[in-house]
Amino acid sequence: MTDQFVRWGMQYDWAWFLATVIGILIIALPLMLAVAMIIYAERKIWAAIALRRGPNVVGPWGLLQSFADGLKVFLKETIIPTSANKGLFLIAPIVTFTVALIVWAVVPFQAGVVLADVNVGLLYILAASSLGVYGVIVAGWASNSKYPFFSALRAAAQMVSYEVSIGFVLITVVLYSGTFNLSSIVVQQQGFGLGIVNAYGFNLLLFPMWVVFFISSMAETFRTPFDLVEAESELVAGHQTEYSSMSFALFWLGEYANVILMCALNAILFWGGWLPPLNIDLIPWFDIPGIFWLLLKMSVFFFMFGWVKATVPRYRYDQLMRLGWKIFLPLSLLFVVLTSGWLMLTRYS
């Protein structure tokens, strides 16, 4: 796009800036629309599992329900508690929402379709996604209320517990692919399983790591059964208790943007990303776009997220900590050793 603007006579600096802004909008605007639609889809999933109808009044089949909820939140008054730290109170949801968006800069949607195809894309995601918890911590402290403060403490402990396991899981993927670049990781999975399956997930060493990553991704996004940060029976609404109007909506947008991100990472790191499931031409006369396969895989993982939320009860806090430190951490460390040993034996011997 930059080259096209330069050919039209624009200076390179301005051409690069305009192309970058357009690229950001092409990612951010559909992502916001996707957040609205997946909230509707998840409510439909919960309703189907509970044998209910779900949203079915606003718009055809209830498709406009999320937009009606967004309009309702937009029209409400923003209330700031008198004892809150007003500056930090307003900054916290902005931090959560902004961090949830900037991570998408390195996510490849198909070959060559990525805003920033950097060589350390995986490290960038780890660093940027870790900043999201600061929005929760700042919101809990700035609210000057006991429930949000307890929620902030839980969020910090939960993030540290599961970030460690996720880091070791990603080391196994990097060992197999030999790169931190997300596009290259996807390309390395072509024909990986028996020469016909485009996925790391069919490897006996990497499949358990995908299971750990999938469960840890639910804990990282504070999803059931790890939603101790927002446990309504104990903390009302957690760090969001004192928030209203658009500041409350920014937390929701950031949370669901992170959920979509985790679905994308599950697909990209372990299940072939934009590659078709099998390394064969399913329809020889028609080339299916890679973004179709990526969105299909993300939809499967999102359904699994909703399925777990509708059927699995919430963990106690001691159970959540025990799972992270006593099970996932030793297991991921063990598989780092096994993976590196296997590669030294078979690939580098």
N, C-alpha and C positions, 0 to 999 in steps of 0.2 A: 504493500500500500504506500509506503514511503517513496519507493521508486516511481510509482505512478504519479504522485504529487510533484516529484522533482521533474518528471517529463512534462508536466503541465506548466512548468516555469516557476514553481515555488522554491524558495531557498531550502537547503537540506535540513537546517535546524527546525524551521517551522514545519516542514513536511513531516519530519520525525515526530514532532510534538503533536500535530494534528492526527497522524496515524495512530499514535499511542492513545490519545483521548478517545478516538473512535473505537479502538480495540477494547478499551476499558468499558465503554458503554455497551458494546456488543455482548460482553460477558455479564456486566452488572444488571442491566435491565431485564434480560431473560431470566437471570437468577432470581430477581425479586418476583417475577411472575411465577417462576417455578415454586418458590416458597409458598405463595398463595395457593397454588394448585395442590402441592403435596400435603398441606394442612387439610384441605378438603379430602384428598385421597386417604390420608391416615384416619380421619374421622369415619370414612366409609369402611375402612378395614376394621376398625374397632366395632362399628355397628354390625358388620357382617358376622364377626366372631361372637358377638353378644346377641345375635338374632334380632337386631333392630334395623330400622331403615336408615338412620343417619341423616345428614342434611339433604332435604328434598323439596324445599319450599321456594327459596330465593333463586330465581332463574331456572332454566331447564335442568332437571335432575339435581337441583341444588348447587349448580356449578358456581354461582355468584355469591355463595354464602361467605367465603373468605373475604371477598371484596366488601361485602356489607359489614363484616366484623371490622375490617380495616377502616372503613368510613366512620363507624361508630367510635372507634378508639381515637381517630383523628379529631372528631368533634368534641371530645371530652376535655375538661380543664386539666392542665398540668398543675398538680398540687405538690408543693415542696414543704416538708415538715419544718416547723420553726426552729427546731434544735439541730437540724441537719447541717452539714457543711455544704452549702449551696453549690459552690464551684465544682467540687468533686462529685457531688450528687448528680449533677447534670452531665459531667464528663464521662462517668462510668458506662452508661448505655452506648454512648458514641464510640468508646474504646472497643466494647464488645462487638458492635456492628461493623466498625471499620476493619478490625483484625479478621473478622469472618469473611470480608470481601477481598482483602489484599492477598490472602492465601491462594486465591483462584488464578493469580497471575501466571503460575507455572504449571497449571493443570493442562495436559494435552488432550484435546477433544478428538483429534485424529491426526494422522501423519502431517506435520507441518502446521497444524492449526493450534497454536499456543501463543499467548501474549509475550511471554519471556521464556525462551527455551534455554535456560541456564544450566550449566553443568552440575550445579549443586542444588538442583530443584528440591530434592528430598530433604536436604538440610534446611533449606529455606522454609519448607512447610513445617518441619519440626520446630524451628525457631519462632516463626510467626504464630502458629497455632498455640504455642505455649503462652503467648502474651494474652490470649483471650481470658485466662483466669484472672488477670489483673482487673478487668472490668467487674467481675463478680466480687473480688476482694474489696475494691474501692467502693462499690455500691453498698456492700455490707457494712463497711466501717463508716462511710459518710452518712448513712441513714440514721445513725445514732439511736438504734433500736436493737433490742436483744435478739429478736428472731433473725433479722438480716445478718447480724454479727456472727451468730452461730453458723449460719449458712456459709458465710465467707470463710470461716475456719475449716469447715468441712470441705469446701471447694478446693482450698489450698492443699489439704492433706490428700484428697482424692486425686487431684491432678498429678502431684508428685508420685503417688503410688503407681499409677498406671502409665505415666510417661516413661518411667524406667523400663517397664516391660515392653512397651511399644518400641522404644529405642533399640533394644536387643533383638526384637523381632525383625525390624528393618535392616539390622546388620546382616541377618541371614539372606535377605533378598539382595542386598548390595554385594555380598560375597558371591552369589550365583551369577548376578548380572555384570559385576565388575564396574559399575558406574552409579553415580547419584542422579543422573539425568533421567527424568521420568519417561521421556519419549524413548530413550535407549532401553530402559527397563522393559517397556512394552515390546519393542522389537526383539529383544532377547528371548521372549516367551514364544515366538513363532515356531511351531512344531516341537515345542519342548517335551510334551508328553507323548511318548511312543512315536514321535515323528509326525503325528497328525493333530494333536490337541494343543491349542495355543493358550497355555496356562501353566504357571508355576504350581498351582494348587493341586495338581495330580502327582507332585513329587512327595514321596513319603516323609521327607525331612521338612518340607515346607508346608504341607497341609496342616499339621498341628500348629504351626506358627500362624497360619491364617485364622484358625479357630481362636487362638489367643488374641490376635489382632482384632478380630471381629468383636469379641467380648470386650476387649479393652477400649475399642472405639465407642461402644455404648457407654462405658464408664467415663470416657473423656468428654462426651457430649451430655453427661448427666441424664442419661435416658434410663427408663425402667429396665432392669431392677436395681439400677444404681442411682436413682434420683433422690438420694439423701440430701442433696443441696436444696431441693425444693419440696421436701416431704411435707405435704399439706396437713397431715395429721399431727405433725410436731412443730413445724416452722411456718405455718400458714402458707406463704408463697416464697419462703426463703429470702434471698437477696432482693427479690422483686416486690416484697410486701408493701413498701412505702411508695412504690412507683405507680404512675397513672398516665393516661393519654399516650403520646407518641414515645415518651421515654420508656414506657412499658413495652410498646410495640417494637422498639429497637432491640430489646432483649430477645423477644420472640423471633424477630427476623434473623438475628445473629445466631440463635440456637439452631434454627432449622437450616440456615446456610451451612453451619458446621456439620449437621447431620447429612446433608447432601454431599459435602466434601468427603466425609468418611465413607459414604457409599461409593464415591468416585475412586477413592484411594484403595478400597477393597478390590474394585474391578481392575484398576491400573496395576497394582503391585502383585496381585496373585492370580487374576483371572483374565489376563490378556488385553485389558483396556479396550481399545477400538478394534482389535482383531476379532474376526469371527471365531466361534468356539472351536471349529475344526479347520485344519489347514488345507481345505479343499474348496473348490468353487461350487457352492451350493446351487447357485443359479448361473450357469456359464455365460448366458447372454445378458446378464444384468449385474452390474457391480454395485453391491449394497454399500452405502457410505459407512465409513468407520464410526461416525458419531452415532449412528443408529444402534450399533452393537454396544457402544459404551453406555448410552442411555438405557438400553434394555437391561444390561447387567446392573446398572445403578438402581433401576426400578425393582429388580429382584431383591437386592440388598435392602432397599427401603421397605419393601413388603415384610422382610424378615425383622427389621427394626420394629415395625408396627405390630407384627405378630407377637413378638416377645413382650412388648409393652401391654398388650391386651390380655396376656395369658400368664405371665410370670409375676409372682408377688415380690414386693420390695424386700431387699436384703436388710438385715440389721447392720448397723455401722461396723461392728466388730467383724461380721462376716465379710463385708466389703473389703476391709483392711487385710483380713487373713487371706482372702483370695488373691489380692494384689501382691502381698509381700511373701507369703509362704508357699504359694502355688505357682503363680505366673512368673515371678522373678526367677526362682530356681529352674523352672521349666525352660524359660527362654534362654537362660545362661547355658543350660545343658545342650540345647539345640544349636547354639552358636558354636560350641566346641565340636559337636557332632558334624555340623555342616562344614566347618573349616577343615576338620580332619578328613572328611570324605572327599572334599575338593583337593586337598593335598595328595590324597592317595590316588585319585582317578584323573584329575586334570593337570596337576603340576608335578607328578612323580617322574 
